[in-house]
């Protein structure tokens, strides 16, 4: 038997929910604790599956982890870091791609690291080859074996000069976590500068790293001999905050997101207002609501920070199905991010995808035969359907569509949403959603 969520849609979401630390930062800060010679304390940690996976991987490598007395606090002691068996890493990591970021810290601490084959959400090409090339440039030896990949360093890693072909968040994280204890200075050009990256830099600086960030996306890291632990409060999850904002808009609701902050959401807030949504900001969070009347069609292009975040695109597309006119969305970050649209069309949306770049400037996917632009005609009433969650962000977008639709929907594969959205079932209940869990036999049984 498998659990599915049954949603009776057409109910406006109203109430208050809490967002805690960003999924895309917290797991990286946990990995950074490996670099320290004394314990670290991380607060505002969400209770999500990605955190559990990283916690287990760290414990496999000898890191002692204790939960603080109040929820959302992790105490990480790396005093007894040791090698872990690659099969244990593989079994525990599952589809997570986080093991690749363990490599630099483990090579510094142990002289070697093992990683299994890596998974992750199927939203685009996220090869690990660049990560491996980065490690080679630092002087690491990379050996491909039947069980996975072994990375080793016969001597201390050394600083290097790198330039990213694209401002990749994962590649920037790899460089930061490897360069801080390398011998000499590392220069990274065309680096990602997302808020989660800046918060990781803040953590590393607290540990004793010397890192400067220039206005032209150049990051320079001066390697140091040793690092200490850190005490840090994770920045709030701007993706989750925006997702609930879109849910409020699509259902004509009113949701107060406690913990959401304006600075990291400024680009989203501008677009939210242009579509016709309203928001009020105070010291504790942001209230997102549908003020009444029609929503407006828009033209939108995703981009790296400070552009419109790709993870905001999917939930916003659901809201755009209720806007009057033709909206255009050009996805420039992940080439296969429109896989969730088929389910929306089955629910009554009118969305057409295109291989051409429908944005103001051609992007790197324009000549590679990817459906990376979309035209959304609205408003269209949505109707309930049976939905299978394809990936984390697309899955939450499907959930928003089910909440906005007339009639009942069943959502399976819901465990994917647990990766990045803390206690989302309880939050739905707090917002007055009409939904419940039930057990069903898996498809094909």
C-alpha positions, 0 to 999 in steps of 0.5 A: 500500500502507498499513501496518497493525498486526496484534495477537495479543491476550490477552498481559499487558503487562509491562515498563518504558517511558519517557514524556517531555514532554507533547504538550499542552505542548511544542508551545505552548512551542515557539510561545512561543519566537517571542515571545523576542528571544534563543534558547530551550532546551526539554528532555524533548521527545518524538519525535512528529509534532505536534512535527515539525509545529510545528518545520516551521511555526516554520522556515517563519517563519524560526526556526532550530531545532537538536536538542541533542546528547542526544535530547529537546532543542530549541534555538530561535532566533527572531532572524530571524522572517519571514512565511511563505506561507499555502499553505506553512503549509497544506501543512505543518500538515495537520490540525493546529490549532496555527497558530491559536496562532501568531497573537498572537506573529506579530502582535507580531513582524511585525504580521500573521499568516496561518492556513489552514483548520484541522483536528484530531481529530473529537471535538467542536466546536472552532471557531476563532471564539472565538480570532478574537474574542479577537484582535479584543478585543486590537485585531487586525483579522481578514480572511477570505480565500479561502486562509485568514485574515489577522490584522493590527494597525496598532498595538500590541495592547492588554490587555483583559478576557475571560471564557470561557463554558467553561474552554477550554485552547486559548482560555486558551493563546491569551490567554496568548500574546497578552497577554504583550506587549500594552499594559496588563493583561489579565484572563481569567476562568474560565480553564483551569488544567491542569498544561500551562497552568501549565507554559506560564505558567512558561515565559512567566514565565522569558521576562520575563512578569508573570502571576498566577493566582488561586484562582477561575480568574482569570489576570491578565497585565501586558503587557511591552515585550519578552521573552527566551528560556527554558530549560525542561524539559517536564512529563511527559505525564500522558495517555500515562502514564495510557494505559499504566496502563489498558493494564496493567489491561485486559491484567492486566499490570504496567507501570512508566512511567518519567517519570510523576509523582504530582502531575499524576496524582492524580485518575487514581490515585484512580479507578485504585485504585477500579476495582481497579488497583494502583500503586507510586510512586518517584522515577523513575516509577510502576508500574501493575499488575493485582493479581488478582481482579475489577475494580470498576464505577464511576460517573465524570464527566469535567471540566476540571482538577482533575477527571477528564481527558477524555483519560483517559476513553477508555483507561479505558473499555476497562478498564471492559469487564472490570469486574464490574457496570455502569459509568457515564461522563458526558463533559462536555468534548467532545460526540462523544468516544464515537465509539470505542465502536462498535469496542469493541462489535464486539469484544464489549463491551456499551456503550450511549450516551445523550443524557441526562446520567448524571452528578450534575449536568446539563452543557452537552451535555444538551439538544443531542442529543449521545450523551455518556453511556455505560453499560458492562456487564461483564465481557465477553471481547473478541475480535479485529477489524479496526479503523480508528483514528478519532482520537488518543486513541480510536485508542490505546484501540482498541489497548488493546482489541486487546491485551486481546482474544482472537485477532488484530486489525488496526489501520489508520490507526495514523499518527494515534497517532504524533501523541501517543505517542512510539515506541509500537511500540517500547514495545509490543515492550518490554512483550512485546506480540505484534504486527507490521507488515504492508503491505496495499492501502487499503480500496476499492482 
